[in-house]
Structure formats: structure tokens, C-alpha cells
Amino acid sequence: MTALLNDHGFADVTHAGPGDMVDAGLWARSDALRPARLFQVADGYIRMVS
């Protein structure tokens, strides 16, 4: 994820998956309310090009 965002002009990128954002008890659910593994939350800024 970091390399992808860096290649598209982002710098100082951090990212986390859903398992890193919720309590382990919520992640271990077996029903439809379990967080999906299909996304990442990313934070960064766009490098200025001169």
C-alpha cells in the first residue's frame, strides 16, 4: 500500500487494516457484522512538485 501511494505522489504514508482499528473481540465475529478485510485506511500528504 505504501509503495502504491508513493508512486502516485503521496509522502509520509501510514495505513491500517480493519483488524488494527477495532477490538479483537469484534474482529473474531462469525456473523455479517464482522469487519471486512477488503479495505485499508490511509493517511498521507501529496508531495509538491516544482
C-alpha positions in Angstrom: 0.0 0.0 0.0 2.8 2.4 0.9 4.6 1.8 -2.4 1.4 2.3 -4.4 0.6 5.6 -2.7 4.2 6.8 -3.0 4.1 6.0 -6.7 1.0 8.2 -7.0 2.6 11.3 -5.3 1.9 10.7 -1.7 4.5 11.0 1.1 4.8 10.1 4.7 2.1 7.4 4.2 0.7 5.3 7.0 -2.1 2.8 6.6 -4.0 0.2 8.7 -6.5 -2.6 8.0 -9.7 -3.1 9.8 -8.1 -5.6 12.2 -5.9 -2.8 13.5 -8.8 -0.4 14.2 -11.3 -2.5 16.2 -11.2 -4.5 19.4 -10.1 -8.1 18.8 -13.4 -9.4 20.1 -15.2 -7.6 17.3 -12.8 -8.9 14.7 -13.4 -12.5 15.7 -17.1 -12.4 14.9 -18.6 -15.0 12.6 -21.7 -13.1 11.6 -22.3 -10.4 8.9 -21.2 -7.6 11.3 -17.6 -8.8 11.3 -15.3 -6.1 9.7 -14.4 -6.9 6.1 -10.8 -7.3 5.1 -11.3 -5.5 1.8 -10.2 -2.0 2.7 -7.3 0.0 4.1 -7.4 3.4 5.8 -4.5 5.5 4.6 -3.1 8.8 5.7 -0.5 10.9 3.9 0.0 14.1 2.0 0.6 14.9 -1.6 4.2 15.9 -2.5 4.6 19.3 -4.1 6.3 19.2 -7.5 8.3 22.2 -8.6 
